[in-house]
Amino acid sequence: MNPGGGPGLYRYGTYRCLLAPPRGPRAVCAVNFMVILDSQIVILAIPSIETDLGLSASSAQWIVSGYLLSFGGLLLLGGRAGDLLGRRRVFMAGVALFGVSSLACALAPSAGVLVAARVVQGVSAAVMAPTALAILMTTFAEGRKRNTALAFYGGVGGLGATAALLIGGLLTDLFGWQAVFLLNLPVAAALFALAPVLLDESRNTGTESGYDPAGALSITASLGLLIYAVVGAPTAGWASARTLGLLAGGVVLLAAFVAIEARGSAPLVPLRVFRSRILVAGNLVMLFAAMCAFGMSFILSRYAQDVLSLSPIEFGLGTAAMTVGTLVGSFAAQRIVARTGLWPIAATSFVLLGAGLLLLSGVSPDGNYTADLLPGLLVFGPGLGAGTVVGSIAALTGVDEADAGVASGTNTGAFQIRAHRRIRTRLPHRCGLRRHRPPGCRRPPPQATTGEHERRDARR
């Protein structure tokens, strides 16, 4: 453990996570960027995947849902595994599996193979993401230096959510949908090679260092049922017997998990971590940020490409305004959080996110990028950057080193699981989707084209 964080962290502020010793934070910040980027970037490739593999819209949603189902269901288990087995060891195993599963996704010859590879990719992310954040927590002692590192970590996550829109279209248009998965390979290879050099091993060696198979089984099954219920609810109906039965089963298993953890001598998730109001509030901030970012980006992508007839490249370049705004918001929040505290920044983030969504809700079939999308993106970006920064800091404040993995798992899960619900409930039902578009929703493409619109219309 390096509680001091090395000389110079104060001076270089946020950038210190990437530019000077200790170098371990470089790896963990890169992991957060890669995981969030991967969750988002696939959204832009779905139209191409549907065409190449002959998928319907309802089948294509499993490319997203399969990943997030395994990711969300195993996050707490992955975080606790790092606490008990060694954070660096579990981190490297997750990185290796993430790279292999990304290659399998790119080489998938059929829809079934692709969905299966995405499920494995979600398992790897559930192992990799919480251990990465736990390593960051145990590298810095609580205080300004840790807050600086967590601010950068959270800001990088928000940047990944918006950068996916910027580069995803470019990769898909130039190299095909396989490129969005191949993008992970060099990053995963570099992380796996450098982790033994950059990261120190750490684990929980206290009295609660045993295993909790009953708790692991109950919480994994509970989260799996709850997420699966949300996945199928738009098709089966929220009031259907199937949906209600899955939700009831998930709640019963969750109650059983709480009872097991309250009486266990070595609980998977010590319930004491949830007694911290600031931790709970931080996770709620992450929930709100995810709800806004992932739900908005999916609808935005389909509106821009299917209604405004923008190519993936044009759409990606058009989202640069939001990416830059996210950077501005995260850097500004990191700079002033020590003076203002967390909650004024969180409140400002909520206002900006809400105002951005309100502006974007005014889009029309006859709109254009400058009038309909740009104003909302300029407002939304800074709000997302600031929100992810304060959410990460708040959710991990006051957490013991022994509980770093499980606290990191809840923080990551708050962002990903809520994102899953927002994406899934919109997937087959909005006007931007080809197979469910109401008459007149899409305007005719411009007369002067480079061939992209003709190819898209021919595929339809």
N, C-alpha and C positions, 0 to 999 in steps of 0.2 A: 504493500500500500504506500502511496505517496501523498501524504496529507497536505503537503505544502503546494504541490502542483508545479514546483520548479520556479526559478526566477523569471520575472518578466511577464507573468500572466496578467497582473494589474495593468501593465503599461500597454500591452497590445490588445487587451479586452477580448472581444469575441473572436477575433482572428487567431488568437493565441492557441485555440484548439487545433489549428491546422499547421502553424508555422514554426513552432519551436518545441524543445523538450518540455515535459514528457510527451512522447509521440503517440502513446496509446489512444488518446482521444481522436486522433485522425481516423483510426480504424472504426471506432464505434459511431462517430458522426457519419462516416461513409455508409455504414450499415443502415442507419435510420433513413438516409436519403434513398438507398437502394430499395428498401422494403416498401416505403411509401410510394416511390416512383413506380415500382412494379404493380402495386395495387391499382394505380391510376392509368398507367400507360396502355394496359390491355384494353381499356374501354375504347380507345380510338381505333384499335385493330379489329374490333368485333365485326364491323361491316365486311371487311376483307376476309375474315375467317369464315363468316357465314357463307360468303360466295364460294370460296375455295373448297370448303368441306361440305357444302350443301346443307347447312344447318338452318332450322327455323329459329325465329326470335326466342321462342320459349326454350329451345334446346341450347341456344347460344348463351343464355344467362348462366348456365352452369359453369362456363369458363370463368366467370367472376365468382359465382356462389360457391363452387367447389373449393376454390382457394381460401376464401374467407371463412367457410364453414370449418375447415381443419385448423386454420390460423386462430380464429376466435375460440374454438373449443379447447385448444391445447396450450394457450398462452400462460395460464397460471401454472400448469404442470411444467412447461418449459422453463419458466422463471425459477421455480423451486428446484428443478433439476440442477440448474447452475449453482444455486446456493449450496447444494449438498454434494455434488460430484466434482465441482470445480468450474468456475465461471469461464476461464479461458478454454478448458477442454470442451465444454458443452458448446461454447461459441464457435470453436473451430469445426466441430461436428456439424453444426447447423449451417455454417458457411459452405462446407463441402457438399452437403446434401442440396443446398440451394443451387449451387452451380450445376450439379448433375441433373437435377429436375428441370432447370431452365433449359439445358441442352435437350432433354427429352421433349419438352414442350415445342422447341423449335423444329425438331425432327419428326414430330407426331404425324403419322400418315392418315389418321382418322380422328373423328370427333371424340370417340371413346378414349383413345390413347391420350389425347390432349387434356381431357377433363381429369383423367387419372393422374397425369403428370402434374397438373395444377393442384390437385389435392396434396400430393407429396410436397410440392413447393410450399404450400401453406403450412405443412408440418415443419418444414425446415425453418420457415420464417418465425413460427411460434417458439422455436428453440433459440434462434439467433437473436431476435430483436430484444426480448427482455434481458438476456444475459449481457448484451452489448450495453444497455442502459445501466445495468447493475455494475458493470465494470467501471463505467464513468463515475458512478456514485462512490465506489470504493477507492477511486484514484484521488479524489479531492475531499478534504474535510469540509463539513457543512459550514456555510458562510458565503462570502462574496465570491470566492474563487469557484466553489461548486456551482453557485448560481450562474456565473458567467459561462461555465461549460454547459450546464443544462439549458441555458438560454440559447446557446448556439445549437445544441442538439435539437431542441424544439423548433428553432428557426429553420434548420436544415430539413426537418420533416415537412414543414409548411412549404418550403421551397420545392421539395420533391413532388408534392401534390400538384403544384402549378407547373413545374418544369416538364412534367410528363405530358401536359397538353402542348407544350412548346416543341418538344423533340419527337413526341410520339407520331404526330402527323408526318413529319419529315421522314422518319425511318420507314413508316408504313408505305408512303407514297413512292419512295426511291428504291427500297429493298424488299418490300413485302412484309407481311405481318410477322414472319419468323424473326425479323430483326429486333423486335421489341423484347424477345426472350434472349437472343444472343448477346444483347447489350449487357446482360448480367455476368457473362462468363469472365471477361477480363477483370472486372471488379472483384468477383468472388475468388479468382485465382490469386490476385494480389493480396487480398485480405488473408487468405489461408497461408500464404507464404510468409507474410510479415507478422502475423499474430504471435508466433513464439518469440519474436524479437522485441516487439513493441509492448506486449501485454504481460503483466505479472499474473501468476495464478493466485486465486483467492477462493475461499469457501467458508461455509458456516461450520464451525467446530464446537459450538455451544451445546447446551443440554437438549436443545430441540433439533438436533442434527440427524434424527432417525427418519425412517420412511413412513408414509401414510397411504398405503394402497387403497383403503376404503375411501378416504377423502379424495384421492386422485380420480378414482373411478366415478364417484358420485358427481363431482364438479364437471368433469369432462363430459359425462353423459348428459348432465343438466344443460350445459351450454350448447352441446350438440343438438339436443331436442328443441331448445328455444330458438336457435338460429335456423334450424330446419323448418320449424313452424313458420318463421318469417319468410323464408325462401319460397315456400309453397302457398302462402296465404293469398297473394294476389290471384293465383289460378284457382285454388280450391275454395276461396272465400274466407274472410276473417271469422265468420260465424259458423263455418262448417264444422262437422263433428271431427274431421281429421285435424284441422287447425287447433280447435279447442282441446282435443285430446293430447296433442303434442305439447301445447302450452301448459296444460295441467300436469303432465308428466314431468316437464322441465321444472316447474315450480315445486313439485313434491320432492324431486331429487335435490333441488337447491336447499330446501328445508332440511332434508336429511344430511346434506353436506355441512350446514351450519351446526347441527346437533353433533355430528362427528367431530368437527373441529373444536367445539367448545369443551368436549370431554377428552380429547386426545392428548397424549403426553408429547407427541412430536407432530403437530398439525402441519398439513401442507400449506395452509394459509392461516397464520396466527390472527385471530379475530381482533387482536389489539391494534392492528394497523388501521382498522376502520374506525377506531375511536378518535382519530385525528380529523377534526373538522376541515382543516386546511387541505388534507389529502383528498377527502371526499369532494370538496369544492373544486380542487384542481382537476379531478377526473370529470366532473360535470362540465368544466370549461372545455376539456378535450372532446367530450361528447358533442357539445354544441358546435365546436369548430369542425368536427368530422361531418356532422349532419349537414352543415352548410357546404363544405368544400366538395365532398364526394357527390352528393345529390346534384348540386349545381353543375359540376363539371360534366356529368353524363348528359344532362339535358342540353347543356351548352354545346357539347360536341355534336349531338345529333341535329340540333337546330341549325348550327352553322353549316354543316355539310349537306343535310337533306332539304332544308328550307331555303337557306341563303345560297346554296350551291357552291360553297367554298370548298376548294380541294383540301386534303389533309395538310399540305404544306402551308397554304394560305391561312388555315385555321390556327395551326401551330404558331406561326409568326404573329397572328393577331392576338394571341394570349400572352405575348411578351410583356404587355402592359401590366397584367396581373402578376407575372413572375417578378418583375422589377418592384412592384408595389409590395409583394410579400417580403422581399429582401429589406426594403425600407422599413416596413413595420417591425420585423424581427430585430433589426439592428437598433432601431429607436427604442423599442421596449427594453432591450438589454441595457442600453445606456442609462435609462431613467428609472429602472425598477428599484434600485437601491435608495433613491430619493423619494419616490412617490408611493412605494409599496405595490403589492400585486393587484389589489382590487380596482383601483382607478384605471389601470391599464386594461384589466379584464372588461370593465364596463365600457371603456372606449372601443375595445375590440368588438363587443356585442353590437354596439351602435353602428359601427362601420360595416360589419357583416350583414346586419339587417337592412341597412340602407342600400348596400350593394345588391342584395337579393331583390329588394323592392324595385330598384331601377331595372334589373334584368327581367323582372316579371312583366314588364311592359312591352316585350318584343312582339312583333306581329309577322304574319306571312309575307307582307310586302316591305319588311324593314331592311335595314342595311347595317353593316358592322359599325360604322362611325356613330350613327344615331342610336342604335339599339343595344349594342354590346359594350362599346368602349367606355362610356361613363360608369356603368356598373362594375366593370373590371377594375377601373382605376380606384374605386372606393373599396371594393371587396378585398383586393390584395393586401393592403396594409392591415386590415382587420384580421385576416387569417394569420399573417406573420406575427402580429402581437399576441393573438390568442394562443397559438401553439407554444410560444415562449413562456407566458405566465402559467399556462396549464401544466407544462413540464416541471417548472420550478415548484409550484404549489403542491403538486401530487407527490413529490419526493422530498419535501421538507420535513425534517424531524424523524425520518425513517432510520432505524438501526441498520448497521451494515449487514447483520445476519438476515434481515428481511429485504435486502436490496432487490433480489430477484423477483420475489412475489409482488413487491410494490411496483417494480418496473413492468411486470406482466399486467397488472390492473391498469396502469397508465396507458400502455400500448393497446390493451384490449378496449379501453374506453374509446380510443380513436377509431380502431378498425371495426369493431362490432357495430357501432352506430353508423359508420360509413356503409357497412353492408346492408343495413336496413334501408337506408335512403336510396341506394342504388337499386336494390332488388324491387322495391315497391314501385319504382318508376319504369323498370325495364320494358315491359310489353305494352305500356298503356298510354304513352304520350304521342303527340302529333308528329314528333320528329322521327319516329320509327317507320320504316318502309312498309312493313306488313300490317300496320295498324293506323295508318295515317288517314284522317278524315278527308273527304273530298275538298280540294281547294287549299289544303294546308301548305303545299309546296308551290312556290312560285316558279314560272318557267325559267330555265337557265339563260344566261346572256347569250347573244348571238356569236360573239367573238370568244372562242375558247381555245385551249391548247390541246384538246382531245380528252381531258379528264371527264368532262360532263358526258360526252358521248359514250365513253367506256362505262361510266356509272349507270347511265340509262340503259345501255345494252344488257348489263348484268341483271337489271330489274326486269 
